[in-house]
């Protein structure tokens, strides 16, 4: 696979040298040469003089002077530099260069030289189709989670004026008034990404972005609000993973140290909810990690019921569905252990039974595989000790399974003797409350809690319903 690693900078030498210094100065400024592959070309697109860049740019980099604007609609340096971020495939097409994969990084980022970029790009290409782009990005490093929130951060950080940002938001609203700009989404970071330009739908997505970005009605020079909006507008997805761990800047390692913690797995073939409320399934959906529906996605489930399911290899559902009664809000429940809040309120009929039979069979197929699974449990009072009982049952009944359990609770755990259980604490208002045999929770808090936690992890992504 032939690869190009590219960066762009339009501005002054002083800004070139000092940009990114909060991540600590590294010389030379640009990335060192990759040690895995010799079939990589390096390009720096800039208006600066090649001679004055010599102390800051490695000899393996080709410096391309781009003082002339490649698009007559470009009005400022930021837009000029963005051309060599989002239109690299068109630049190379005009210069008769063909690359299987293009890696873009901001110029001050230092790539780890031992990364096999061919493998990462090939994996993205293998997953690609008309709706799943051959593009690998990382989740936003500062955990921005909505287009509106990102826009407000741009204003508060003095990166653009409120008038320009609000004008841009108006433009996005004009493109599709049905898209909620405040909704929690998997927010992609643009300082570093990998894409395969020979995949036509991926190329098209970049080109659609550029046309909107150049539209005078998009009144900001900032690209991320529009970039993330277009995934919603065009109903596209793409792999989002932890690319931050491939950066060697000392300050990044310190500031975002959680992304470098490899003591427990961070990437999984699939992520599955094991209750206790629909916030887990909602968080998975926000990240596009949800492939199918499984038995515990849209219910309230207490841990003893989850344990009984795994102990019985899910045959307990035969008993459950024959012995349901009405709960406080007239939805069905079983033995105060599972509440069916998203199902038929009137009767447990054959379609009800068939649905849970299919979901259980689907889950069992995964459990009997050798895939890596992250099983996610969210309940305020469940403890690591409680989950260790479930851990042992899964190990016994499904010996081939490579699994971890993510427990999100409201307990300050001081010890974790399990090698499989990952513990995360969350505030009390993220969890269920019970009154008059009715469970309730803030959907925003519940979904948001899981969505934020899952930013640390990666998995295969899928189109969502």
Secondary structure in CASP SS format (residue, H / E / C, confidence):
PFRMAT SS
TARGET T0000
AUTHOR 0000-0000-0000
METHOD secondary structure of the structure
MODEL  1
X C 1.00
X C 1.00
X E 1.00
X E 1.00
X E 1.00
X E 1.00
X E 1.00
X E 1.00
X E 1.00
X C 1.00
X C 1.00
X C 1.00
X H 1.00
X H 1.00
X H 1.00
X H 1.00
X H 1.00
X H 1.00
X C 1.00
X C 1.00
X H 1.00
X H 1.00
X H 1.00
X C 1.00
X C 1.00
X C 1.00
X C 1.00
X C 1.00
X C 1.00
X C 1.00
X C 1.00
X C 1.00
X C 1.00
X C 1.00
X C 1.00
X C 1.00
X C 1.00
X C 1.00
X C 1.00
X E 1.00
X E 1.00
X E 1.00
X E 1.00
X E 1.00
X E 1.00
X E 1.00
X C 1.00
X C 1.00
X C 1.00
X H 1.00
X H 1.00
X H 1.00
X H 1.00
X C 1.00
X C 1.00
X C 1.00
X C 1.00
X C 1.00
X C 1.00
X C 1.00
X E 1.00
X E 1.00
X E 1.00
X E 1.00
X E 1.00
X C 1.00
X C 1.00
X C 1.00
X C 1.00
X C 1.00
X C 1.00
X C 1.00
X C 1.00
X C 1.00
X C 1.00
X C 1.00
X H 1.00
X H 1.00
X H 1.00
X H 1.00
X H 1.00
X H 1.00
X H 1.00
X H 1.00
X H 1.00
X H 1.00
X C 1.00
X H 1.00
X H 1.00
X H 1.00
X H 1.00
X H 1.00
X H 1.00
X H 1.00
X C 1.00
X C 1.00
X C 1.00
X C 1.00
X C 1.00
X C 1.00
X E 1.00
X E 1.00
X E 1.00
X E 1.00
X E 1.00
X C 1.00
X C 1.00
X C 1.00
X C 1.00
X C 1.00
X E 1.00
X C 1.00
X C 1.00
X C 1.00
X C 1.00
X C 1.00
X H 1.00
X H 1.00
X H 1.00
X H 1.00
X H 1.00
X H 1.00
X H 1.00
X H 1.00
X H 1.00
X H 1.00
X H 1.00
X C 1.00
X C 1.00
X C 1.00
X C 1.00
X E 1.00
X E 1.00
X E 1.00
X E 1.00
X E 1.00
X E 1.00
X E 1.00
X E 1.00
X C 1.00
X C 1.00
X C 1.00
X C 1.00
X C 1.00
X C 1.00
X C 1.00
X H 1.00
X H 1.00
X H 1.00
X H 1.00
X H 1.00
X H 1.00
X H 1.00
X H 1.00
X H 1.00
X H 1.00
X C 1.00
X C 1.00
X C 1.00
X C 1.00
X C 1.00
X H 1.00
X H 1.00
X H 1.00
X H 1.00
X H 1.00
X H 1.00
X H 1.00
X H 1.00
X H 1.00
X H 1.00
X H 1.00
X H 1.00
X H 1.00
X H 1.00
X C 1.00
X C 1.00
X C 1.00
X C 1.00
X C 1.00
X C 1.00
X C 1.00
X C 1.00
X C 1.00
X C 1.00
X C 1.00
X C 1.00
X E 1.00
X E 1.00
X E 1.00
X E 1.00
X E 1.00
X E 1.00
X E 1.00
X E 1.00
X C 1.00
X C 1.00
X C 1.00
X C 1.00
X H 1.00
X H 1.00
X H 1.00
X H 1.00
X H 1.00
X H 1.00
X H 1.00
X H 1.00
X H 1.00
X H 1.00
X H 1.00
X H 1.00
X H 1.00
X H 1.00
X C 1.00
X C 1.00
X C 1.00
X C 1.00
X C 1.00
X C 1.00
X C 1.00
X C 1.00
X C 1.00
X C 1.00
X H 1.00
X H 1.00
X H 1.00
X H 1.00
X H 1.00
X H 1.00
X H 1.00
X H 1.00
X H 1.00
X H 1.00
X C 1.00
X C 1.00
X C 1.00
X E 1.00
X E 1.00
X E 1.00
X E 1.00
X E 1.00
X C 1.00
X H 1.00
X H 1.00
X H 1.00
X H 1.00
X E 1.00
X C 1.00
X C 1.00
X H 1.00
X H 1.00
X H 1.00
X H 1.00
X H 1.00
X H 1.00
X C 1.00
X H 1.00
X H 1.00
X H 1.00
X H 1.00
X C 1.00
X C 1.00
X C 1.00
X C 1.00
X C 1.00
X C 1.00
X E 1.00
X E 1.00
X C 1.00
X E 1.00
X E 1.00
X E 1.00
X E 1.00
X C 1.00
X C 1.00
X C 1.00
X C 1.00
X C 1.00
X H 1.00
X H 1.00
X H 1.00
X H 1.00
X H 1.00
X H 1.00
X H 1.00
X H 1.00
X C 1.00
X C 1.00
X C 1.00
X C 1.00
X C 1.00
X C 1.00
X C 1.00
X C 1.00
X C 1.00
X C 1.00
X C 1.00
X C 1.00
X C 1.00
X E 1.00
X E 1.00
X C 1.00
X H 1.00
X H 1.00
X H 1.00
X H 1.00
X H 1.00
X H 1.00
X H 1.00
X H 1.00
X H 1.00
X C 1.00
X C 1.00
X C 1.00
X C 1.00
X H 1.00
X H 1.00
X H 1.00
X H 1.00
X H 1.00
X H 1.00
X H 1.00
X C 1.00
X C 1.00
X E 1.00
X E 1.00
X C 1.00
X C 1.00
X C 1.00
X C 1.00
X C 1.00
X E 1.00
X E 1.00
X E 1.00
X C 1.00
X C 1.00
X C 1.00
X E 1.00
X E 1.00
X E 1.00
X C 1.00
X C 1.00
X C 1.00
X C 1.00
X C 1.00
X C 1.00
X C 1.00
X C 1.00
X C 1.00
X H 1.00
X H 1.00
X H 1.00
X H 1.00
X H 1.00
X H 1.00
X H 1.00
X H 1.00
X H 1.00
X H 1.00
X H 1.00
X H 1.00
X H 1.00
X H 1.00
X H 1.00
X H 1.00
X H 1.00
X H 1.00
X C 1.00
X C 1.00
X C 1.00
X C 1.00
X E 1.00
X E 1.00
X E 1.00
X E 1.00
X E 1.00
X E 1.00
X E 1.00
X C 1.00
X C 1.00
X C 1.00
X C 1.00
X C 1.00
X H 1.00
X H 1.00
X H 1.00
X H 1.00
X H 1.00
X H 1.00
X H 1.00
X H 1.00
X H 1.00
X H 1.00
X H 1.00
X H 1.00
X H 1.00
X H 1.00
X C 1.00
X C 1.00
X C 1.00
X C 1.00
X E 1.00
X E 1.00
X E 1.00
X E 1.00
X E 1.00
X E 1.00
X E 1.00
X E 1.00
X C 1.00
X C 1.00
X C 1.00
X C 1.00
X C 1.00
X C 1.00
X C 1.00
X C 1.00
X C 1.00
X C 1.00
X C 1.00
X E 1.00
X E 1.00
X E 1.00
X E 1.00
X E 1.00
X C 1.00
X C 1.00
X H 1.00
X H 1.00
X H 1.00
X C 1.00
X C 1.00
X E 1.00
X E 1.00
X E 1.00
X C 1.00
X C 1.00
X E 1.00
X E 1.00
X E 1.00
X C 1.00
X C 1.00
X H 1.00
X H 1.00
X H 1.00
X H 1.00
X H 1.00
X H 1.00
X H 1.00
X H 1.00
X H 1.00
X H 1.00
X H 1.00
X H 1.00
X H 1.00
X H 1.00
X C 1.00
X E 1.00
X E 1.00
X C 1.00
X C 1.00
X C 1.00
X C 1.00
X C 1.00
X C 1.00
END
